Amino acid sequence: MFNETKTHEITVDVVILTIKNNSLRVLLVKRTNEPFKGRWSIPGGFIRLSENLDEAALRILKEKTNVENIYLEQLYTFGDPLRRTDARVITCAYFALIREDDVDVFESANVDWHKVYDLPPLAFDHKEIIEYSLKRTRERLEMCPVAYQLLSEKFTLTEMQKSYELIMDKKLDKRNFRKKALATQGLIELNEFSKTKSKRPARLYTFDKINLNSKRAHFISKKPKETI
């Protein structure tokens, strides 16, 4: 059944998540070649000989979204011999959390954001990879507030709660959430308020540097501009 002398190939696939139009969305690319021609897939590609895994993931992110300010984490290695029918391909999957304002994606008939809870038919095992990335993101919420990477740099607690609800796919109690949020390490209360027509504008917050106890996860920030 298998040709045991055939070598394998290695790819990197990146699940790119953002909040857009009040829903959690994933960037997908429509395949133009077989197998699965016409189906949607996670952005990815083969690893270059000069790259390590992280470098390949960052390159793919840059090519697809042109962003630098992200949360990136190595997710899992998917290596089922039958995951592709045309070749023996092992993929190292990553997932990235990106602010909508930072994304520079040329949306077209072949590149678009899709709701993670209402996905179209996907190629290969990409549905499994997206579901795994959601599971990991939810686990990360228990360790540190990675959801802030989906928000503007300055945000209200209501906006923060909404991002948690979209990731968890359930409603959260407002009073309990605010209590936990205000006790979160790294949360900074600003002397600024949201621009709104409401009689009581909401206070704005931001996050200081967040530490992660994981070698697989990285906060990649924009490089500060050089001063002359």
PAZA-558420 format. One record per residue (C-alpha): residue number from 1; residue in one letter; chain; x, y, z. Coordinates in nm, 2 decimals. Each point is the difference from the previous one (the first is absolute). Example, Ala and Ser with C-alpha at 12.3 -4.5 7.8 and 13.67 -1.06 7.14 Angstrom:
2
+-----+------+------+--------+--------+--------+
! pos ! code ! unit !     xx !     yy !     zz !
+-----+------+------+--------+--------+--------+
!   1 !    a !    A !   1.23 !  -0.45 !   0.78 !
!   2 !    s !    A !   0.14 !   0.34 !  -0.07 !
+-----+------+------+--------+--------+--------+
//
This chain:
228
+-----+------+------+--------+--------+--------+
! pos ! code ! unit !     xx !     yy !     zz !
+-----+------+------+--------+--------+--------+
!   1 !    m !    A !   0.00 !   0.00 !   0.00 !
!   2 !    f !    A !   0.28 !   0.24 !   0.09 !
!   3 !    n !    A !   0.33 !   0.06 !  -0.18 !
!   4 !    e !    A !   0.23 !  -0.01 !   0.31 !
!   5 !    t !    A !   0.30 !   0.15 !  -0.20 !
!   6 !    k !    A !  -0.19 !   0.33 !  -0.08 !
!   7 !    t !    A !   0.12 !   0.29 !   0.21 !
!   8 !    h !    A !  -0.24 !   0.23 !   0.18 !
!   9 !    e !    A !  -0.05 !   0.37 !  -0.05 !
!  10 !    i !    A !  -0.05 !   0.27 !   0.27 !
!  11 !    t !    A !  -0.24 !   0.30 !   0.00 !
!  12 !    v !    A !  -0.10 !   0.27 !   0.24 !
!  13 !    d !    A !  -0.37 !   0.10 !   0.02 !
!  14 !    v !    A !  -0.11 !   0.31 !   0.20 !
!  15 !    v !    A !  -0.35 !   0.04 !   0.14 !
!  16 !    i !    A !  -0.04 !   0.38 !   0.00 !
!  17 !    l !    A !  -0.28 !   0.13 !   0.23 !
!  18 !    t !    A !  -0.15 !   0.35 !   0.04 !
!  19 !    i !    A !  -0.32 !   0.17 !   0.11 !
!  20 !    k !    A !  -0.18 !   0.15 !  -0.29 !
!  21 !    n !    A !  -0.36 !   0.12 !  -0.03 !
!  22 !    n !    A !  -0.06 !  -0.11 !   0.36 !
!  23 !    s !    A !   0.10 !  -0.37 !  -0.06 !
!  24 !    l !    A !   0.31 !  -0.21 !   0.03 !
!  25 !    r !    A !   0.13 !  -0.07 !  -0.34 !
!  26 !    v !    A !   0.28 !  -0.21 !  -0.16 !
!  27 !    l !    A !   0.18 !   0.09 !  -0.32 !
!  28 !    l !    A !  -0.04 !  -0.26 !  -0.28 !
!  29 !    v !    A !   0.13 !  -0.04 !  -0.35 !
!  30 !    k !    A !  -0.19 !  -0.18 !  -0.28 !
!  31 !    r !    A !   0.21 !  -0.27 !  -0.16 !
!  32 !    t !    A !   0.06 !   0.04 !  -0.38 !
!  33 !    n !    A !   0.16 !  -0.34 !  -0.04 !
!  34 !    e !    A !  -0.07 !  -0.36 !   0.08 !
!  35 !    p !    A !  -0.05 !  -0.17 !   0.24 !
!  36 !    f !    A !  -0.31 !   0.18 !   0.13 !
!  37 !    k !    A !   0.00 !   0.25 !  -0.27 !
!  38 !    g !    A !  -0.27 !   0.27 !   0.08 !
!  39 !    r !    A !   0.00 !  -0.07 !   0.37 !
!  40 !    w !    A !   0.12 !   0.24 !   0.27 !
!  41 !    s !    A !   0.32 !  -0.06 !   0.19 !
!  42 !    i !    A !   0.22 !   0.15 !   0.27 !
!  43 !    p !    A !   0.28 !   0.21 !  -0.13 !
!  44 !    g !    A !   0.32 !  -0.20 !  -0.02 !
!  45 !    g !    A !   0.30 !  -0.11 !  -0.20 !
!  46 !    f !    A !   0.31 !  -0.22 !  -0.02 !
!  47 !    i !    A !   0.29 !   0.08 !   0.23 !
!  48 !    r !    A !   0.30 !   0.14 !  -0.17 !
!  49 !    l !    A !   0.34 !  -0.16 !   0.05 !
!  50 !    s !    A !   0.13 !   0.31 !   0.17 !
!  51 !    e !    A !  -0.29 !   0.03 !   0.25 !
!  52 !    n !    A !  -0.09 !  -0.14 !   0.33 !
!  53 !    l !    A !  -0.36 !  -0.06 !   0.09 !
!  54 !    d !    A !  -0.06 !   0.34 !   0.17 !
!  55 !    e !    A !   0.16 !   0.19 !  -0.29 !
!  56 !    a !    A !  -0.22 !  -0.18 !  -0.25 !
!  57 !    a !    A !  -0.32 !   0.08 !   0.20 !
!  58 !    l !    A !   0.10 !   0.37 !   0.02 !
!  59 !    r !    A !   0.07 !   0.01 !  -0.37 !
!  60 !    i !    A !  -0.34 !  -0.14 !  -0.08 !
!  61 !    l !    A !  -0.16 !   0.25 !   0.24 !
!  62 !    k !    A !   0.18 !   0.29 !  -0.16 !
!  63 !    e !    A !  -0.10 !  -0.12 !  -0.35 !
!  64 !    k !    A !  -0.36 !  -0.04 !   0.08 !
!  65 !    t !    A !  -0.07 !   0.29 !   0.25 !
!  66 !    n !    A !   0.30 !   0.23 !   0.00 !
!  67 !    v !    A !   0.00 !   0.02 !   0.38 !
!  68 !    e !    A !   0.26 !   0.01 !   0.27 !
!  69 !    n !    A !  -0.20 !   0.06 !   0.31 !
!  70 !    i !    A !  -0.13 !  -0.35 !   0.08 !
!  71 !    y !    A !  -0.03 !  -0.29 !   0.24 !
!  72 !    l !    A !   0.14 !  -0.31 !  -0.16 !
!  73 !    e !    A !   0.01 !  -0.35 !   0.14 !
!  74 !    q !    A !   0.11 !  -0.33 !  -0.13 !
!  75 !    l !    A !  -0.30 !  -0.22 !   0.02 !
!  76 !    y !    A !   0.05 !  -0.36 !  -0.09 !
!  77 !    t !    A !   0.16 !  -0.23 !  -0.27 !
!  78 !    f !    A !  -0.25 !  -0.18 !  -0.22 !
!  79 !    g !    A !   0.15 !  -0.30 !  -0.17 !
!  80 !    d !    A !  -0.28 !  -0.25 !  -0.09 !
!  81 !    p !    A !   0.14 !  -0.20 !  -0.30 !
!  82 !    l !    A !  -0.34 !   0.05 !  -0.17 !
!  83 !    r !    A !  -0.05 !   0.37 !   0.07 !
!  84 !    r !    A !   0.09 !   0.07 !  -0.36 !
!  85 !    t !    A !  -0.06 !  -0.23 !  -0.29 !
!  86 !    d !    A !   0.26 !   0.14 !  -0.24 !
!  87 !    a !    A !   0.31 !  -0.02 !   0.23 !
!  88 !    r !    A !   0.13 !  -0.09 !   0.34 !
!  89 !    v !    A !  -0.01 !   0.35 !   0.17 !
!  90 !    i !    A !   0.05 !   0.08 !   0.36 !
!  91 !    t !    A !  -0.12 !   0.35 !   0.11 !
!  92 !    c !    A !   0.10 !   0.20 !   0.31 !
!  93 !    a !    A !  -0.30 !   0.21 !   0.08 !
!  94 !    y !    A !   0.02 !   0.34 !   0.17 !
!  95 !    f !    A !  -0.27 !   0.25 !   0.10 !
!  96 !    a !    A !   0.01 !   0.38 !   0.01 !
!  97 !    l !    A !  -0.22 !   0.26 !   0.17 !
!  98 !    i !    A !  -0.01 !   0.32 !  -0.19 !
!  99 !    r !    A !  -0.17 !   0.34 !   0.05 !
! 100 !    e !    A !  -0.23 !   0.08 !  -0.29 !
! 101 !    d !    A !   0.15 !   0.35 !  -0.02 !
! 102 !    d !    A !   0.35 !  -0.15 !  -0.06 !
! 103 !    v !    A !  -0.10 !  -0.23 !  -0.28 !
! 104 !    d !    A !   0.07 !   0.09 !  -0.36 !
! 105 !    v !    A !  -0.17 !  -0.27 !  -0.20 !
! 106 !    f !    A !  -0.12 !   0.04 !  -0.36 !
! 107 !    e !    A !  -0.33 !  -0.18 !   0.03 !
! 108 !    s !    A !  -0.12 !  -0.17 !  -0.33 !
! 109 !    a !    A !  -0.19 !  -0.29 !  -0.12 !
! 110 !    n !    A !   0.29 !  -0.22 !   0.10 !
! 111 !    v !    A !   0.10 !   0.16 !   0.33 !
! 112 !    d !    A !  -0.25 !   0.08 !   0.27 !
! 113 !    w !    A !  -0.08 !   0.01 !   0.37 !
! 114 !    h !    A !  -0.25 !  -0.27 !   0.11 !
! 115 !    k !    A !  -0.19 !  -0.04 !   0.33 !
! 116 !    v !    A !   0.17 !  -0.27 !   0.20 !
! 117 !    y !    A !  -0.34 !  -0.14 !   0.11 !
! 118 !    d !    A !  -0.14 !  -0.01 !  -0.36 !
! 119 !    l !    A !   0.28 !  -0.14 !  -0.21 !
! 120 !    p !    A !  -0.03 !  -0.10 !  -0.37 !
! 121 !    p !    A !   0.12 !  -0.35 !  -0.12 !
! 122 !    l !    A !   0.37 !   0.00 !   0.07 !
! 123 !    a !    A !   0.29 !  -0.18 !  -0.17 !
! 124 !    f !    A !   0.21 !  -0.28 !   0.17 !
! 125 !    d !    A !  -0.03 !  -0.01 !   0.38 !
! 126 !    h !    A !  -0.02 !   0.38 !   0.03 !
! 127 !    k !    A !  -0.33 !  -0.01 !   0.19 !
! 128 !    e !    A !   0.17 !  -0.21 !   0.27 !
! 129 !    i !    A !   0.29 !   0.25 !   0.01 !
! 130 !    i !    A !  -0.23 !   0.30 !   0.05 !
! 131 !    e !    A !  -0.20 !  -0.18 !   0.27 !
! 132 !    y !    A !   0.33 !  -0.09 !   0.17 !
! 133 !    s !    A !   0.11 !   0.37 !  -0.01 !
! 134 !    l !    A !  -0.32 !   0.11 !   0.16 !
! 135 !    k !    A !   0.05 !  -0.25 !   0.28 !
! 136 !    r !    A !   0.35 !   0.12 !   0.06 !
! 137 !    t !    A !  -0.11 !   0.37 !  -0.01 !
! 138 !    r !    A !  -0.26 !  -0.07 !   0.27 !
! 139 !    e !    A !   0.27 !  -0.17 !   0.21 !
! 140 !    r !    A !   0.22 !   0.30 !  -0.03 !
! 141 !    l !    A !  -0.27 !   0.22 !   0.13 !
! 142 !    e !    A !   0.03 !  -0.18 !   0.34 !
! 143 !    m !    A !   0.38 !   0.08 !   0.00 !
! 144 !    c !    A !   0.02 !   0.35 !  -0.13 !
! 145 !    p !    A !  -0.23 !   0.25 !  -0.18 !
! 146 !    v !    A !   0.11 !  -0.08 !  -0.36 !
! 147 !    a !    A !  -0.34 !   0.12 !  -0.12 !
! 148 !    y !    A !   0.13 !   0.36 !   0.03 !
! 149 !    q !    A !   0.19 !  -0.07 !  -0.32 !
! 150 !    l !    A !  -0.33 !   0.01 !  -0.18 !
! 151 !    l !    A !  -0.10 !   0.34 !   0.14 !
! 152 !    s !    A !   0.12 !   0.35 !  -0.07 !
! 153 !    e !    A !   0.30 !   0.11 !   0.20 !
! 154 !    k !    A !  -0.25 !   0.20 !   0.22 !
! 155 !    f !    A !  -0.32 !  -0.17 !   0.09 !
! 156 !    t !    A !  -0.30 !  -0.01 !   0.24 !
! 157 !    l !    A !  -0.07 !  -0.29 !   0.23 !
! 158 !    t !    A !  -0.32 !  -0.06 !  -0.20 !
! 159 !    e !    A !   0.21 !  -0.05 !  -0.31 !
! 160 !    m !    A !   0.23 !  -0.23 !   0.19 !
! 161 !    q !    A !  -0.29 !  -0.20 !   0.12 !
! 162 !    k !    A !  -0.14 !  -0.03 !  -0.35 !
! 163 !    s !    A !   0.33 !  -0.14 !  -0.13 !
! 164 !    y !    A !   0.00 !  -0.26 !   0.27 !
! 165 !    e !    A !  -0.36 !  -0.09 !  -0.08 !
! 166 !    l !    A !   0.08 !  -0.04 !  -0.37 !
! 167 !    i !    A !   0.29 !  -0.23 !   0.08 !
! 168 !    m !    A !  -0.19 !  -0.20 !   0.26 !
! 169 !    d !    A !  -0.32 !   0.00 !  -0.21 !
! 170 !    k !    A !  -0.22 !   0.08 !   0.30 !
! 171 !    k !    A !  -0.13 !   0.29 !   0.21 !
! 172 !    l !    A !   0.19 !   0.10 !   0.31 !
! 173 !    d !    A !  -0.13 !   0.17 !   0.31 !
! 174 !    k !    A !   0.09 !   0.37 !  -0.01 !
! 175 !    r !    A !   0.07 !   0.05 !   0.37 !
! 176 !    n !    A !   0.22 !  -0.31 !   0.04 !
! 177 !    f !    A !   0.19 !   0.08 !  -0.32 !
! 178 !    r !    A !   0.07 !   0.36 !   0.10 !
! 179 !    k !    A !   0.12 !  -0.12 !   0.34 !
! 180 !    k !    A !   0.24 !  -0.25 !  -0.15 !
! 181 !    a !    A !   0.11 !   0.24 !  -0.28 !
! 182 !    l !    A !   0.09 !   0.27 !   0.25 !
! 183 !    a !    A !   0.22 !  -0.24 !   0.19 !
! 184 !    t !    A !   0.19 !  -0.11 !  -0.31 !
! 185 !    q !    A !   0.37 !   0.06 !   0.02 !
! 186 !    g !    A !   0.11 !   0.25 !  -0.26 !
! 187 !    l !    A !  -0.33 !   0.17 !  -0.05 !
! 188 !    i !    A !   0.05 !   0.38 !   0.01 !
! 189 !    e !    A !  -0.29 !   0.24 !   0.07 !
! 190 !    l !    A !   0.03 !   0.32 !  -0.21 !
! 191 !    n !    A !  -0.11 !   0.34 !   0.07 !
! 192 !    e !    A !  -0.19 !  -0.01 !  -0.33 !
! 193 !    f !    A !  -0.35 !  -0.08 !  -0.10 !
! 194 !    s !    A !  -0.17 !  -0.14 !  -0.31 !
! 195 !    k !    A !  -0.14 !   0.24 !  -0.25 !
! 196 !    t !    A !  -0.37 !  -0.06 !   0.01 !
! 197 !    k !    A !  -0.33 !   0.19 !   0.00 !
! 198 !    s !    A !  -0.09 !  -0.17 !   0.33 !
! 199 !    k !    A !  -0.03 !   0.22 !   0.31 !
! 200 !    r !    A !   0.25 !  -0.23 !   0.17 !
! 201 !    p !    A !   0.30 !  -0.08 !  -0.23 !
! 202 !    a !    A !   0.18 !  -0.31 !   0.10 !
! 203 !    r !    A !   0.35 !   0.01 !   0.14 !
! 204 !    l !    A !   0.28 !  -0.13 !  -0.22 !
! 205 !    y !    A !   0.26 !  -0.26 !   0.09 !
! 206 !    t !    A !   0.31 !  -0.14 !  -0.15 !
! 207 !    f !    A !   0.25 !  -0.28 !   0.08 !
! 208 !    d !    A !   0.36 !   0.02 !   0.10 !
! 209 !    k !    A !   0.24 !  -0.27 !  -0.12 !
! 210 !    i !    A !  -0.14 !  -0.35 !   0.07 !
! 211 !    n !    A !   0.23 !  -0.29 !   0.09 !
! 212 !    l !    A !  -0.07 !  -0.36 !  -0.12 !
! 213 !    n !    A !   0.13 !  -0.32 !   0.15 !
! 214 !    s !    A !   0.03 !  -0.16 !  -0.34 !
! 215 !    k !    A !   0.28 !  -0.05 !  -0.25 !
! 216 !    r !    A !  -0.25 !  -0.05 !  -0.28 !
! 217 !    a !    A !  -0.18 !   0.34 !   0.04 !
! 218 !    h !    A !   0.12 !   0.34 !  -0.10 !
! 219 !    f !    A !  -0.13 !   0.36 !   0.03 !
! 220 !    i !    A !   0.15 !   0.17 !  -0.30 !
! 221 !    s !    A !  -0.02 !   0.38 !   0.02 !
! 222 !    k !    A !   0.06 !   0.27 !  -0.25 !
! 223 !    k !    A !   0.35 !   0.13 !   0.01 !
! 224 !    p !    A !   0.03 !   0.35 !   0.15 !
! 225 !    k !    A !   0.08 !   0.27 !  -0.26 !
! 226 !    e !    A !   0.36 !   0.11 !   0.02 !
! 227 !    t !    A !   0.06 !   0.36 !   0.11 !
! 228 !    i !    A !   0.26 !   0.21 !  -0.17 !
+-----+------+------+--------+--------+--------+
//
